[in-house]
Amino acid sequence: MPHPWFPKGGSWVLLGFAMPTGLKRYYGKGHLHFITFSCYRRLPLLKTSRARDVFVQELAKLREQMGFLLIGYVVMPEHVHLLISEPKQGTPSTVLQRLKQRVSRRLRKRTRAVPATQIRLRFPEEVRASSPFWQERFYDFNVYSKGKRSEKLNYMHANPVARGLVKDPKDWPWSSWSFYRRGEAGLVGIDVEP
């Protein structure tokens, strides 16, 4: 199978999506950060409910440990969008590094013993422990106004509908939609900006 990434005009392109080279991170300005990151080669490694549940559990734990605000999120089968503040210690890059490590380790760990009478199926080639789970880089956009904040939240919450995963955002529990539309906590508590 040919490698899905190829260089094109100073960027790396995957299935029509360009990941710019030379991305700059702007930290320390008190802005929120709209972060997008993908599974390795945009494979749907988060396609199961269990995988998405593990992701949100680790996100909640890390938020408590690192002290960042979680303003919004959506977990898709092959990528994730977060809207977060900078953590009390470290940077959003540190948050992403730790989050990616924790999720990939948990999802690769066997959760139960397989009986001797059951056939043992190997993981597909793309999710074996020796393969990366996440793309190395991530996209980070500084959100500095209420208008941009609303724009990014609306984009995240519409993502499952736009992709045809559900007909209504209320049917995708792996997002912050229920907090903003119903006032419910959802799978991960959402922080209100001070």
C-alpha positions in Angstrom: 0.0 0.0 0.0 1.5 3.4 -0.9 2.2 5.9 1.8 -0.9 8.2 2.1 1.3 11.3 2.8 3.1 13.1 0.0 4.9 16.4 -0.2 3.2 19.2 -2.2 4.4 22.9 -2.3 6.0 23.0 1.2 3.2 21.0 2.9 2.5 17.4 3.4 -0.9 16.3 1.9 -3.1 13.4 3.0 -6.2 12.7 1.0 -6.6 16.3 0.1 -5.9 17.7 3.5 -2.7 19.7 3.9 -0.7 19.8 7.1 1.3 23.0 6.9 5.0 22.8 7.7 6.7 25.2 10.1 3.6 25.6 12.4 4.2 28.2 15.1 2.7 27.9 18.6 1.7 31.0 20.4 1.6 30.4 24.2 1.5 32.6 27.2 -1.1 35.1 25.8 -4.0 33.9 27.9 -5.9 32.6 24.8 -7.9 29.5 24.4 -6.5 26.9 22.0 -8.5 25.1 19.3 -6.5 21.9 18.8 -7.0 19.3 16.1 -5.1 16.0 16.0 -5.5 12.8 14.1 -5.0 9.1 14.5 -2.0 7.7 12.5 -2.7 8.0 8.8 -6.2 9.1 9.8 -7.2 5.5 10.5 -10.4 5.2 12.5 -8.7 4.0 15.6 -11.3 5.7 17.7 -14.2 4.1 15.8 -15.6 2.1 18.8 -17.6 3.4 21.7 -15.0 1.8 24.0 -12.1 3.7 22.4 -13.9 7.0 22.5 -14.9 6.3 26.2 -11.3 5.7 27.1 -10.3 8.9 25.4 -12.7 11.0 27.4 -11.8 9.3 30.6 -8.1 10.1 30.1 -9.0 13.7 29.0 -10.9 14.2 32.3 -8.1 12.8 34.4 -5.5 14.9 32.7 -7.5 18.1 33.0 -7.6 17.6 36.8 -3.9 16.8 37.0 -2.6 19.6 34.7 -5.2 22.3 35.6 -6.4 23.4 32.2 -9.9 24.5 31.4 -11.9 22.3 28.9 -14.3 24.5 27.0 -15.3 22.1 24.3 -14.4 18.9 22.6 -15.5 16.3 20.1 -14.0 12.8 19.6 -14.4 11.5 16.0 -13.4 8.0 14.7 -10.1 9.3 13.3 -9.5 12.7 14.8 -10.2 14.9 17.8 -11.0 18.6 18.3 -10.4 20.3 21.7 -10.9 23.8 22.9 -8.8 24.3 26.0 -7.0 26.9 28.1 -3.3 26.7 28.7 -2.5 24.4 31.7 -1.2 25.8 35.0 2.2 24.2 34.3 3.4 23.3 30.8 1.8 24.2 27.5 -1.0 22.8 25.3 1.8 20.8 23.6 2.6 19.1 26.9 -1.1 18.3 27.4 -1.3 16.7 24.0 1.8 14.7 24.5 0.6 13.2 27.8 -3.0 12.7 26.5 -1.8 10.9 23.4 0.5 8.6 25.4 -2.1 7.7 27.9 -4.9 6.9 25.4 -2.6 4.9 23.1 -1.2 2.8 26.0 -4.7 2.1 27.4 -6.2 1.1 24.1 -3.3 -1.2 23.2 -3.5 -3.0 26.6 -5.5 -6.2 26.6 -8.6 -5.7 28.8 -9.4 -9.3 29.5 -8.0 -12.8 29.2 -9.0 -14.8 26.1 -10.1 -18.3 26.9 -7.9 -21.1 25.5 -10.8 -22.4 23.5 -11.4 -19.1 21.7 -9.5 -18.2 18.5 -7.0 -15.4 19.1 -7.2 -12.8 16.3 -4.3 -10.6 15.7 -4.7 -6.8 15.7 -5.0 -5.4 12.2 -1.6 -4.3 10.9 -2.4 -0.6 11.5 -3.0 -0.9 15.2 -0.3 -3.2 16.4 1.8 -1.9 19.3 4.8 -1.3 17.0 2.8 1.1 14.8 2.1 4.7 15.9 -1.4 5.4 17.2 -1.4 9.2 16.6 0.0 11.4 13.9 3.0 13.2 15.3 1.8 16.8 14.8 -1.3 18.8 15.7 -3.0 21.9 14.6 -3.3 24.7 17.2 -5.4 27.9 16.6 -5.4 30.6 19.2 -9.0 31.6 20.0 -9.0 35.2 21.3 -12.6 36.4 20.9 -16.1 35.2 21.9 -17.0 35.1 18.2 -14.2 32.7 17.4 -15.0 30.6 20.5 -18.6 30.2 19.3 -17.5 29.5 15.7 -15.1 26.7 16.9 -17.7 25.2 19.3 -20.4 25.1 16.5 -17.9 23.5 14.1 -17.0 20.8 16.7 -20.6 20.0 17.5 -21.7 19.9 13.9 -18.8 17.6 12.9 -20.5 14.2 13.6 -23.6 15.3 11.6 -21.5 16.7 8.7 -19.7 13.3 8.6 -22.9 11.4 8.5 -22.3 9.6 11.9 -25.6 10.9 13.4 -28.5 13.0 12.2 -28.5 15.3 15.2 -25.6 16.4 17.5 -27.6 15.2 20.5 -27.0 11.6 19.3 -23.2 11.9 19.6 -22.3 11.7 23.3 -18.5 12.2 22.7 -18.8 16.0 22.5 -19.5 19.0 24.7 -22.8 19.6 22.8 -25.1 18.4 25.7 -23.4 21.0 28.1 -24.1 23.9 25.7 -27.6 22.9 24.6 -29.0 21.1 27.6 -26.8 22.2 30.5 -25.9 18.6 31.2 -22.3 17.5 32.1 -22.0 14.8 29.5 -19.1 12.3 29.6 -16.6 15.0 30.6 -17.4 18.1 32.6 -17.0 21.4 30.8 -15.5 24.5 32.3 -17.1 27.9 32.0 -14.6 30.6 31.2 -14.1 33.1 34.0 
